[in-house]
């Protein structure tokens, strides 16, 4: 099963994360470009665990508080609304469907309900659409056995003209193996080995035009959280390069950031890791970066690092398996 935000799992103080978590809403991923799998296993997809379809299906009636500008599918309801910006978060009962089926139904529903699909990325489960001249985008997040979660983002501005050439978006992929091991709170050793695939993905709407923009991995160090990304503002099938950001993974807080005077959103990136410190005690490290657009390129305006002892954190060792 695909997993995002693995960095948080690897640096947690608990042993290996359970593959299925009960029903509380998930923490949204810090970046959607990371997939993980057991490094010793062949590259095959793990079947997604979904609840039995024997239970009564969710009603196909649109709830009274469901926004008219959001495509509706059976079992969807509003779980929260952003206080900081035009974001609506949805919970969608699976009723025996897997996440890919829910995404396919959202895509079909958008077309059937009068939305024009602008772009859609099935591999990332992101979708941009417009109706009545208003553009929005939606990303389906990894769900649990009974529900999938989606985040809906309304556009705040029309696409603006950008300087420079509009070029094809490079398709690039980096692959790493990350081994993690530690001692849990019962004194038992635990370990894990995962494969990270970091590739071109559409992660955030940097210019607030209602279409997710592209992040292309351009440089990578020893570990996946050392990767830097080139940012491209999309204009149809091409994009304008806006500089590089990183290293780290795009934080969920980026989507809550207001658009600045430049017309572009600040980009916040995080990285989490752990290594052995003094006397063999694991030390966790969190690095937080902030980039802002200065009218020509994204530039780093903040770089903060926090360190702390974490006796039961998993210590990580990385190797880059493909360029």
C-alpha positions in Angstrom: 0.0 0.0 0.0 1.3 3.4 -0.9 2.4 5.5 2.0 3.2 9.2 2.1 5.0 11.2 4.8 7.2 8.2 5.7 9.7 10.6 7.3 7.3 11.1 10.2 6.9 7.3 10.7 10.6 6.7 10.6 11.3 9.2 13.3 8.5 8.3 15.6 9.2 6.9 19.0 7.0 3.9 18.4 8.1 0.8 16.6 7.0 -0.1 13.1 3.7 1.7 12.2 0.7 -0.6 12.0 -0.5 -1.1 8.4 -4.2 -0.3 9.3 -5.2 2.4 11.8 -8.7 2.6 13.2 -11.0 5.4 12.2 -9.8 8.8 13.5 -9.1 11.3 10.6 -5.6 11.0 9.2 -2.8 13.5 9.5 -2.5 14.9 6.0 0.8 14.1 4.2 3.7 16.5 4.1 4.4 15.6 0.6 2.8 13.5 -2.0 5.9 12.5 -3.9 7.0 9.7 -1.7 5.9 6.1 -2.1 7.2 3.4 0.2 7.3 -0.4 0.0 9.3 -3.2 1.7 12.7 -3.0 0.0 13.0 -6.7 0.0 9.7 -7.3 -1.8 9.2 -7.2 -5.6 7.7 -4.1 -7.1 4.0 -5.1 -6.9 1.1 -3.3 -5.5 -0.3 -4.3 -2.1 -4.1 -4.7 -2.1 -5.8 -1.9 -0.3 -7.7 -2.9 2.8 -11.3 -1.8 2.5 -14.3 -2.4 4.7 -16.8 -5.1 3.6 -19.4 -4.0 1.1 -22.1 -6.1 2.9 -23.0 -3.2 5.2 -25.7 -0.8 4.1 -24.3 1.7 1.6 -24.0 5.4 2.5 -26.8 7.6 1.1 -26.4 9.1 -2.3 -28.1 12.3 -1.2 -26.0 15.5 -1.1 -25.8 16.8 2.5 -27.3 20.2 3.1 -24.0 21.7 4.0 -22.1 20.2 1.0 -20.7 23.0 -1.2 -22.3 23.3 -4.6 -18.9 23.9 -6.2 -17.5 20.6 -5.1 -18.3 17.4 -7.1 -20.4 15.0 -5.0 -20.1 11.3 -4.8 -22.0 8.8 -2.7 -20.9 8.8 1.0 -19.2 12.2 0.8 -19.6 14.7 3.6 -17.8 17.8 4.9 -15.4 17.0 7.7 -13.9 20.5 8.2 -13.5 23.9 6.6 -10.3 26.0 6.7 -10.4 29.1 8.9 -7.4 30.5 7.0 -8.4 30.0 3.4 -10.9 28.6 0.9 -10.2 25.0 1.7 -12.9 22.3 2.4 -11.9 18.8 3.6 -14.1 15.9 2.9 -14.6 12.4 4.3 -15.9 9.9 1.8 -17.3 6.5 3.1 -15.8 3.8 0.9 -18.6 1.3 1.1 -16.4 -1.5 -0.3 -14.6 0.8 -2.8 -10.9 1.3 -2.7 -9.3 4.7 -3.0 -8.7 4.4 -6.7 -12.4 3.7 -7.3 -13.4 6.7 -5.2 -11.1 8.8 -7.3 -12.6 7.5 -10.5 -16.1 8.3 -9.3 -15.0 11.8 -8.3 -13.7 12.3 -11.9 -16.9 11.0 -13.4 -19.0 13.0 -11.0 -17.2 16.2 -11.9 -18.0 15.7 -15.6 -21.6 14.6 -15.0 -22.3 17.5 -12.7 -21.2 20.1 -15.3 -17.5 20.7 -14.3 -14.9 21.1 -17.1 -11.9 19.0 -16.2 -8.8 21.1 -16.6 -6.1 18.6 -15.6 -6.2 15.3 -13.8 -3.4 13.1 -12.5 -4.6 9.6 -11.7 -1.3 8.4 -10.2 -1.4 11.3 -7.7 -5.2 11.4 -7.5 -5.3 15.2 -8.1 -7.9 16.8 -10.2 -8.4 20.5 -11.4 -11.8 21.6 -12.8 -13.9 24.7 -13.4 -17.5 25.7 -13.7 -19.0 29.1 -14.3 -15.6 30.6 -14.8 -14.5 29.5 -11.3 -11.6 27.1 -11.0 -10.8 24.7 -8.2 -8.7 21.6 -7.5 -9.1 18.5 -5.4 -6.7 15.9 -4.1 -7.7 12.6 -2.7 -5.6 11.6 0.3 -4.7 8.1 1.5 -7.6 6.8 3.5 -8.4 4.1 6.1 -10.4 1.0 5.7 -13.8 2.7 5.9 -13.2 6.2 4.5 -11.1 8.2 2.1 -10.2 11.8 2.7 -10.1 14.7 0.2 -9.0 18.3 0.3 -10.7 20.8 -2.0 -9.1 24.1 -2.8 -10.8 27.1 -4.5 -8.8 29.4 -6.7 -8.2 32.9 -5.6 -6.9 34.4 -8.8 -7.0 34.0 -12.6 -3.8 32.6 -14.2 -1.4 35.5 -14.6 1.1 36.0 -17.4 4.6 34.8 -16.5 8.0 35.8 -17.8 10.2 33.4 -19.6 9.5 30.3 -21.8 6.8 27.8 -21.0 8.6 24.5 -21.2 7.5 20.8 -21.0 7.6 19.5 -17.4 10.5 17.1 -16.9 9.6 13.7 -15.7 12.2 12.5 -13.2 12.4 9.9 -10.5 14.9 9.2 -7.7 14.9 5.9 -5.7 16.3 5.3 -2.2 16.4 2.5 0.3 15.9 3.6 3.9 16.7 1.1 6.7 15.5 2.0 10.2 16.1 0.2 13.5 15.8 1.0 17.2 14.7 -0.3 20.6 11.1 0.1 21.7 9.8 0.9 25.1 9.7 -2.7 26.1 13.4 -3.1 25.3 12.8 -5.1 22.2 14.7 -4.4 19.0 12.7 -3.5 15.8 13.7 -2.8 12.3 12.3 -1.9 8.9 13.5 -1.4 5.3 11.6 0.7 2.8 12.0 1.8 -0.8 11.3 5.5 -1.5 10.3 6.7 -5.0 10.5 10.4 -5.3 9.2 11.7 -8.7 7.7 14.6 -10.5 4.4 15.4 -8.9 1.7 18.1 -8.6 1.8 19.0 -5.0 0.5 22.6 -4.4 -1.1 25.5 -6.2 1.7 28.0 -5.9 0.0 30.9 -7.8 -3.5 30.4 -6.5 -5.1 29.8 -9.9 -6.9 26.6 -9.0 -4.5 24.2 -10.6 -1.8 22.2 -8.8 1.7 23.0 -9.9 4.6 20.7 -10.6 7.6 19.9 -8.3 10.4 18.1 -10.0 13.3 16.4 -8.0 16.5 17.9 -9.3 19.2 17.0 -6.8 19.3 14.3 -4.1 21.7 13.6 -1.4 22.2 10.4 0.6 18.7 10.3 2.0 15.3 11.1 0.4 14.8 14.1 2.7 17.9 15.7 1.2 16.1 16.1 -2.2 15.6 19.6 -3.7 12.8 20.4 -6.2 12.4 22.6 -9.2 9.0 24.4 -9.0 7.0 24.9 -12.2 3.8 27.0 -12.5 1.6 25.2 -15.0 0.1 26.8 -18.0 -1.7 24.0 -19.9 0.7 21.3 -20.9 3.8 23.4 -20.1 5.2 25.3 -17.1 7.3 28.3 -16.1 10.2 27.4 -13.8 10.2 29.5 -10.6 13.4 28.3 -9.0 14.3 25.5 -6.6 13.2 24.7 -3.0 14.4 22.2 -0.5 15.7 20.0 0.8 12.8 18.5 2.6 9.2 17.6 2.0 6.4 20.0 1.3 4.5 20.7 4.5 0.7 20.6 4.7 0.8 24.1 6.1 1.8 25.4 2.7 -1.9 25.0 1.6 -3.0 27.3 4.4 -0.5 30.0 3.5 -2.1 33.2 2.1 -0.8 34.4 -1.3 1.8 37.1 -0.8 2.2 40.5 -2.6 4.1 38.7 -5.3 1.0 36.7 -6.2 2.6 33.4 -5.1 2.3 31.3 -2.0 5.1 30.7 0.5 6.4 27.1 0.4 7.2 25.4 3.7 9.3 22.2 3.8 10.1 19.9 6.6 12.6 17.0 7.1 12.7 14.5 10.0 15.5 12.1 10.7 17.3 10.4 13.6 20.9 9.3 14.2 23.0 8.1 17.1 24.2 10.9 19.3 26.3 11.0 22.5 26.6 7.7 24.3 24.6 5.9 21.6 21.3 7.7 22.4 19.3 8.4 19.3 18.9 12.1 18.4 16.0 13.3 16.4 16.4 16.2 14.0 13.7 18.3 12.4 14.6 21.0 9.9 12.1 23.5 8.7 12.6 25.7 5.6 10.5 28.6 4.2 10.8 29.9 0.7 9.1 33.0 -0.7 8.8 34.3 -4.3 10.6 37.6 -4.9 9.1 38.3 -8.3 11.7 36.3 -10.2 12.4 33.1 -8.2 11.7 31.4 -4.9 14.3 32.3 -2.3 14.9 30.8 1.2 13.9 33.2 4.0 13.9 30.8 7.0 16.0 27.8 8.0 15.4 26.4 11.5 16.7 23.1 13.0 15.4 21.5 16.2 17.3 18.6 17.9 16.3 16.4 20.8 17.1 13.0 22.4 14.6 10.3 21.5 15.6 7.0 23.1 13.0 5.0 21.2 13.3 6.7 17.8 14.2 4.6 14.8 17.7 5.5 13.6 17.8 5.7 9.8 20.5 4.7 7.2 20.0 5.6 3.6 21.3 4.5 0.2 20.5 5.8 -3.2 19.6 2.9 -5.5 18.9 4.8 -8.7 20.0 8.2 -10.0 
